[in-house]
């Protein structure tokens, strides 16, 4: 197993940093950004921060009316139709964007679903893998001419510490020969997001396209938990206090402003110039952590760091080839 060089930079930022703080002093005038999932949760804060720094921000959404309503206070943000579970919809969005002959400087693959009941897309792919990974894979590759034309683009893939639930099981991606468990499917899709950034960066660096995988942190003010059984939430350390969901004290909860910070840092920080293909959290490159250390820490999701299989270069190259066949 050959892993990427996960060397923290000591960035000066951390878990408490906000998106507004990490982008301070960065001027994005003349920059075009696409943010999937930009109409809810940390996506809205990501859109707001990039727009305030001067970028033109485009938000693709399946529910365009709902997205426009959620972003109504943000002037100058465009909403376009896109369904990440529908290949024709992805292609149509990409064709419309490419027809503008506009370089794409920032692509933030932020949208996602979590711990859904077993569903499959029209091609038979398990839904979390299909939406979280394959949809963004297709979108990114279709937008490649615009990314290459930017002369220095960044792609940010939203992963999760939940990658620790499962590697990519190449022998049974779609749970056809093993029991389906929602968090195993979620974990596999989040590992895929991380591996995608590794291989995308390797393939894109010659054309100035760099990629980063981001764990935003534990943020409860999102719609991700809407499919999750209460028992599963309790097992993950989420409890009910006064009618609100909170994490136990071993897992710190972030605000949306803090949750968007690592995404914005990876998209815009000069400290990352010339770097890429790494997994980041808390506004820095994460260290690699092994499963034994996690077990000794008292919880799968407690310590920071990325498991080796989520930044394995051979697995990343294999996933790319498989994804080309499946998308």
Secondary structure as UniProt FT lines:
FT   TURN            15..16
FT   HELIX           19..22
FT   TURN            23..25
FT   TURN            29..30
FT   STRAND          32..36
FT   TURN            37..39
FT   HELIX           41..52
FT   TURN            53..54
FT   STRAND          56..61
FT   HELIX           64..70
FT   TURN            71..73
FT   TURN            75..76
FT   STRAND          77..81
FT   TURN            84..85
FT   HELIX           87..99
FT   TURN            100..101
FT   STRAND          106..109
FT   TURN            122..123
FT   HELIX           127..128
FT   HELIX           129..135
FT   HELIX           136..142
FT   HELIX           144..149
FT   TURN            150..151
FT   STRAND          153..158
FT   HELIX           161..165
FT   HELIX           170..172
FT   TURN            173..174
FT   HELIX           182..204
FT   HELIX           205..207
FT   STRAND          209..215
FT   HELIX           224..227
FT   HELIX           230..235
FT   TURN            236..237
FT   STRAND          238..241
FT   TURN            242..243
FT   STRAND          244..247
FT   TURN            249..250
FT   HELIX           256..259
FT   HELIX           261..268
FT   HELIX           270..272
FT   TURN            273..274
FT   STRAND          278..281
FT   TURN            282..283
FT   STRAND          284..285
FT   HELIX           291..297
FT   TURN            300..302
FT   HELIX           308..311
FT   HELIX           313..326
//
